[in-house]
Amino acid sequence: MKKLLLAASAAALASGAAHAESHMSEVKIGIILGFTGPIESITPAMADSAELALTEVNDSGMFLDGIKLVPVRADSTCVDAAAATAAAERLVTSEGVVAIMGADCSGVTGAVLSNVAVPNGIPMVSPSATSPALSTAEDNGLFFRTAPSDARQGAVIAEILKEKGISSVAVTYTNNDYGKGLADAFAENFDGEVTLSAPHDDGKADYSAEIGALASAGGDALAVFGYTDQGGKGMIQASYDTGAFDMYIMGDGMYGDTLFSEQSDALEGSIGTSPWAQGEGAEMFDKVAGDAGIDAASSYTRESYDAAALIALAMAKGGEATSEAVAANLMDVANAPGEPILPGELGKALEILKDGGDIDYVGASGVELIGEGEAAGSYRYYTVTDGAAETVEFK
């Protein structure tokens, strides 16, 4: 009987060890983006780009003795803080993710950070949350982003308008942290007159009243700091229908191929900005993304690839696939000194780190993190011509 008990115990231990080994061979990374909501047309390419980086790490065979990184998607909705918080809680409590690539829109990102990430010690790397308010959020060193703050975008837009001789604008912004933050940053830097700065709500069928007030205030152009699939699009359509404005200035949330093509007549000659990069890293990303069937020119694809890559490389630098390793090492792998690393070179980076060397992750977006995980970043200034965005210059 004793031998049978010992045999049973040995079998149980062996089974437990096998289960633990199997469990530790996979580590989950959350990818929380607005798969529904006002930017749903651009999030699939963002998620695919993040997962491309994780696949590249896995395929290299160089990550922490064969541990596989498994992406787990969740819907932030972009605008519903309660839904985003619940989705993030599921990622942490049910799925057991050790880090989060996301969230996307600034309001839901702040909610996930304060309600889920900080209480559970989970690092977040957002590819697109740009509100200046996130720069001073209480994050316990857990929040990073690969897109620059709208404090800089507001200054860039103001500079462009000065160059173009536009001296008065009306401003409409989506009624949340992102929209208000960008509108305020623009107003602080614009030398001309803001005739009226007014919020709009997403999800409305009719924006004629909002456009009427802006048209009455006047201005050489209408600045639209909204979302490409929601209120921002509705505001431009209402303006075009009534002839209120014929020149639009768009923030990064309005960048979208679908918008440009569907409203090509209304937007002809209009201008906008979006975080973007040029150079060898951007060119390499175009290639690796194209080979994977991903639209590299879509918004925030570069930043999403970089966010996921940084999570993986920080764990490799720390020698363990844990939340603590990500938080402690992400700034180190993102910045000099070290061997510059471009898209498609994550296996090379892992080999350098395994040998005790240093890397400087340049990535697809020219990553340089400053301050508390802030991205320095650059912006693409474009015009809309024949239903498509054409680059003017990078700023």
C-alpha positions, 0 to 999 in steps of 0.5 A, spaced: 500 500 500 505 504 501 509 503 495 502 504 491 501 511 495 509 513 493 508 511 486 501 515 486 505 521 489 511 520 484 506 520 478 502 527 481 509 530 482 511 528 475 504 531 472 505 537 476 512 539 474 510 537 466 504 542 467 508 547 470 513 546 465 508 547 459 505 553 463 512 557 463 513 555 456 508 560 454 507 567 457 501 572 455 501 579 452 495 583 452 493 587 446 487 592 448 485 596 442 478 599 440 476 593 435 469 597 436 468 604 436 470 610 433 477 608 430 475 601 429 478 601 421 485 602 423 485 598 429 486 591 426 492 593 422 495 596 429 494 589 432 497 585 427 503 589 427 504 588 434 503 581 433 508 581 428 513 583 433 511 577 437 511 572 432 518 575 430 521 574 437 518 567 437 520 565 430 527 567 432 528 561 437 532 566 442 527 568 447 529 566 454 530 559 452 524 557 448 519 561 452 513 563 447 510 570 447 502 569 446 498 575 444 491 575 447 486 581 444 481 585 448 477 591 446 478 597 449 472 600 445 476 607 445 471 611 448 468 607 454 472 607 460 468 602 464 468 597 458 476 598 457 477 597 465 473 590 465 477 588 458 483 589 462 481 586 468 480 580 464 486 580 461 490 580 468 485 576 472 483 570 467 488 570 462 494 572 466 498 577 462 504 580 464 504 586 460 499 590 456 500 593 449 495 598 449 491 601 450 489 606 444 485 612 446 487 616 451 481 616 456 481 609 456 488 608 457 488 612 463 482 608 466 486 602 465 492 604 468 489 607 474 484 601 475 488 595 473 495 596 471 497 600 477 494 596 482 496 589 479 503 591 477 502 590 470 506 595 465 503 598 459 506 600 452 501 604 448 502 606 441 497 611 440 495 614 447 497 622 446 494 626 451 498 630 455 495 629 461 498 622 461 505 625 462 503 626 469 499 620 471 501 616 477 503 610 474 509 607 479 513 607 473 509 602 469 506 606 463 510 608 457 508 610 450 511 610 443 507 616 440 509 623 442 504 627 447 499 632 443 503 637 447 508 637 441 503 635 436 499 642 438 505 646 437 507 642 430 500 644 427 500 651 430 507 652 426 504 649 420 498 654 420 503 660 421 507 657 415 501 657 411 498 664 413 492 661 416 491 666 421 484 664 424 481 657 425 474 654 429 476 648 433 472 642 434 474 636 438 471 630 441 469 631 448 474 627 451 481 627 454 484 626 447 480 631 444 481 637 449 488 635 450 490 637 443 485 643 442 488 646 448 495 644 446 494 647 439 491 654 442 497 655 447 501 655 441 497 658 435 499 665 434 492 667 430 485 667 433 481 661 435 474 664 433 471 658 437 473 652 440 467 647 442 467 639 443 462 634 439 460 628 442 461 621 438 455 617 435 450 622 433 447 622 427 446 629 426 452 635 427 448 641 424 447 644 430 455 644 432 457 646 425 452 652 425 455 655 431 462 654 428 460 657 422 457 663 425 464 664 429 468 664 422 475 662 421 479 661 415 479 653 416 476 648 421 480 644 425 478 637 427 481 634 433 476 628 433 476 620 430 476 618 423 470 613 424 465 617 428 464 625 430 470 628 427 467 624 420 460 627 422 463 634 423 466 634 416 460 631 412 456 636 416 460 642 414 461 640 407 453 639 406 452 646 408 458 649 405 460 652 412 468 651 411 472 648 405 478 647 409 480 642 414 486 641 419 486 634 422 489 631 428 492 624 428 485 621 430 483 623 423 488 620 419 484 614 415 484 612 408 477 610 408 475 617 411 480 620 405 477 616 400 469 617 402 470 624 403 475 626 398 471 632 395 470 635 402 477 634 404 481 636 397 487 640 399 486 640 407 492 638 411 493 634 417 498 631 422 500 624 424 506 621 428 510 618 423 517 616 422 522 616 416 529 613 414 531 606 414 527 603 420 521 605 417 523 602 410 525 596 414 518 596 417 514 597 410 518 591 408 517 586 414 509 588 414 508 588 407 511 581 407 506 579 412 500 582 408 499 588 413 498 595 411 504 599 413 501 605 411 495 605 416 495 609 423 500 607 428 502 600 425 509 602 426 508 604 434 504 598 435 510 594 432 515 598 436 511 597 443 510 590 443 518 589 441 520 593 447 516 589 451 519 583 449 526 586 449 525 588 456 524 581 458 530 579 455 534 584 458 532 582 465 532 575 463 525 573 465 518 573 462 515 578 468 512 584 469 518 587 473 523 585 468 519 589 463 518 595 467 525 595 470 529 594 463 524 598 457 528 604 458 534 601 457 533 597 451 529 603 448 535 608 448 543 609 447 548 606 448 548 600 444 547 596 437 541 600 433 536 595 432 531 595 426 524 592 424 526 585 422 532 584 427 529 582 433 533 575 433 539 579 433 537 584 439 535 577 443 542 574 441 546 581 443 542 581 450 543 574 451 551 575 450 550 581 455 551 586 450 547 593 450 542 594 444 538 601 442 532 599 439 530 604 433 525 600 431 519 603 426 518 609 429 525 612 431 524 610 438 527 615 443 524 615 450 525 621 454 523 623 461 518 618 464 517 613 458 515 619 453 516 618 446 520 624 442 517 622 436 516 626 429 510 628 425 508 627 418 505 633 415 500 631 409 495 634 404 489 630 402 489 630 394 485 626 390 482 622 396 489 620 399 494 623 403 500 626 400 506 627 405 509 634 405 514 634 410 516 631 417 517 635 423 
